[in-house]
């Protein structure tokens, strides 16, 4: 069984929650979400929010909190080969419903099909709208940064409809 994932980063006034699957080995090494240098999550989010791409963990946390974005993973732990979501076995789930009950989050966004698929295996409906977005992983070569930007723009609508 792999190590436990990171705790949620979700300020009291968060309006959306982005759920990934499970941290990659490089994320565990860096100590925070999306630590792989080729993952496009941080540059994409910064571009959408018209901000400078954060580099340090503190800058990443500040970017999320300031923009009312929560970030977590669907899984707390699992058996996984490297960073291959397709290899995940024996998933242990985070209590996403518990977090949603504590916050005034308006929408959940899954970073990739695998995050959504694993979440849905729990057979528990979300009490708020949810959306699957294309993965920001470097393995998702089918999506250019421009295409990701177009698809991920939906989070801005959710943040504006506060």
C-alpha positions as CSV (number, residue, x, y, z in Angstrom):
1,X,0.0,0.0,0.0
2,X,1.3,3.4,-0.9
3,X,1.7,6.3,1.5
4,X,-1.3,8.4,2.5
5,X,-2.1,11.2,0.2
6,X,-1.9,14.9,1.2
7,X,-4.6,16.5,3.4
8,X,-7.1,18.7,1.5
9,X,-6.1,22.3,0.8
10,X,-9.5,23.9,1.2
11,X,-10.0,27.3,2.7
12,X,-13.2,28.2,4.6
13,X,-14.5,30.2,1.7
14,X,-13.6,27.7,-1.1
15,X,-16.2,27.7,-3.9
16,X,-14.9,24.8,-6.0
17,X,-13.1,21.6,-5.3
18,X,-10.7,20.1,-7.8
19,X,-10.1,16.3,-7.2
20,X,-7.2,14.4,-8.6
21,X,-6.7,10.7,-8.3
22,X,-3.6,10.1,-6.1
23,X,-0.2,11.8,-5.9
24,X,2.6,10.8,-8.2
25,X,6.0,9.7,-6.8
26,X,7.3,13.2,-7.7
27,X,4.4,14.9,-5.9
28,X,5.3,12.9,-2.8
29,X,8.9,13.8,-3.2
30,X,8.1,17.5,-3.5
31,X,5.6,17.3,-0.7
32,X,2.6,18.8,-2.5
33,X,0.0,18.2,-5.3
34,X,1.1,18.1,-8.9
35,X,4.8,18.0,-8.2
36,X,5.8,16.5,-11.6
37,X,7.6,19.3,-13.5
38,X,5.8,18.4,-16.7
39,X,2.3,18.3,-15.2
40,X,0.5,21.3,-16.6
41,X,-1.8,21.9,-13.6
42,X,0.0,24.9,-12.1
43,X,0.8,26.7,-15.3
44,X,-2.8,26.1,-16.5
45,X,-4.4,27.3,-13.3
46,X,-2.2,30.4,-13.3
47,X,-3.0,31.2,-16.9
48,X,-6.8,30.8,-16.3
49,X,-6.6,33.0,-13.2
50,X,-4.3,35.5,-14.9
51,X,-1.6,35.1,-12.3
52,X,2.1,34.2,-12.2
53,X,2.8,30.5,-12.2
54,X,3.5,29.5,-8.6
55,X,6.8,27.7,-7.9
56,X,7.0,27.1,-4.2
57,X,4.5,25.1,-2.2
58,X,3.6,28.3,-0.3
59,X,2.9,30.1,-3.5
60,X,0.7,27.3,-4.8
61,X,-1.3,27.2,-1.5
62,X,-1.7,31.0,-1.6
63,X,-2.9,30.9,-5.3
64,X,-5.6,28.3,-4.4
65,X,-6.8,30.0,-1.2
66,X,-6.9,33.5,-2.7
67,X,-9.0,32.2,-5.6
68,X,-11.4,30.1,-3.5
69,X,-10.2,26.8,-4.9
70,X,-10.0,23.6,-2.9
71,X,-7.7,20.8,-3.9
72,X,-7.6,17.2,-2.9
73,X,-7.4,13.6,-4.2
74,X,-10.1,11.0,-4.5
75,X,-7.8,8.4,-2.9
76,X,-6.1,8.5,0.4
77,X,-3.9,5.4,-0.5
78,X,-3.7,2.6,-2.9
79,X,-1.4,0.1,-4.5
80,X,0.0,1.7,-7.6
81,X,2.9,1.2,-10.1
82,X,4.8,4.5,-10.4
83,X,2.3,7.2,-11.4
84,X,0.1,4.9,-13.6
85,X,-3.5,5.5,-12.6
86,X,-4.5,2.5,-14.7
87,X,-2.5,0.3,-12.3
88,X,-4.4,1.4,-9.1
89,X,-5.5,-1.5,-6.9
90,X,-7.0,-1.6,-3.4
91,X,-8.1,2.0,-3.3
92,X,-8.8,3.7,0.1
93,X,-11.1,6.7,-0.4
94,X,-11.0,10.1,1.1
95,X,-14.2,11.4,2.8
96,X,-15.1,13.9,0.1
97,X,-18.7,14.1,1.3
98,X,-17.5,15.0,4.8
99,X,-15.4,17.9,3.4
100,X,-18.3,19.1,1.3
101,X,-20.5,19.1,4.4
102,X,-18.1,21.5,6.1
103,X,-17.7,24.0,3.2
104,X,-19.9,26.0,0.9
105,X,-18.4,24.4,-2.2
106,X,-20.6,24.9,-5.3
107,X,-19.0,22.4,-7.8
108,X,-16.5,19.6,-8.0
109,X,-14.1,19.2,-10.9
110,X,-12.3,16.0,-11.6
111,X,-8.8,16.3,-13.0
112,X,-9.1,13.5,-15.5
113,X,-11.4,10.6,-16.3
114,X,-9.6,8.2,-13.9
115,X,-10.3,10.5,-10.9
116,X,-14.0,10.6,-11.8
117,X,-14.2,6.9,-12.5
118,X,-12.6,6.0,-9.1
119,X,-14.9,8.4,-7.3
120,X,-18.0,6.9,-9.0
121,X,-17.0,3.4,-7.9
122,X,-18.1,4.4,-4.4
123,X,-21.7,4.6,-5.6
124,X,-22.2,7.8,-3.7
125,X,-23.8,10.7,-5.5
126,X,-22.4,14.2,-5.0
127,X,-24.9,16.8,-3.5
128,X,-23.6,19.4,-6.0
129,X,-22.7,19.5,-9.7
130,X,-19.6,17.8,-10.8
131,X,-17.6,17.9,-14.1
132,X,-14.9,15.8,-15.6
133,X,-12.0,17.8,-17.1
134,X,-9.2,16.5,-19.2
135,X,-6.2,15.5,-17.2
136,X,-3.3,17.9,-16.8
137,X,-0.9,15.0,-16.7
138,X,2.0,14.9,-19.2
139,X,0.7,11.4,-20.1
140,X,-2.4,13.2,-21.6
141,X,-0.5,14.2,-24.8
142,X,-3.8,14.4,-26.8
143,X,-4.6,17.7,-25.1
144,X,-2.4,20.7,-25.9
145,X,-2.1,23.5,-23.4
146,X,-4.5,25.5,-25.6
147,X,-7.1,22.7,-25.5
148,X,-6.7,22.3,-21.8
149,X,-7.2,26.0,-21.3
150,X,-10.5,25.9,-23.3
151,X,-11.9,22.9,-21.4
152,X,-10.7,24.1,-18.0
153,X,-12.2,27.5,-18.5
154,X,-15.4,26.2,-17.0
155,X,-13.9,26.6,-13.5
156,X,-14.0,30.4,-14.0
157,X,-17.7,30.3,-14.6
158,X,-18.2,28.3,-11.3
159,X,-16.0,30.8,-9.4
160,X,-17.9,33.8,-10.9
161,X,-21.3,32.4,-10.0
162,X,-20.6,32.8,-6.3
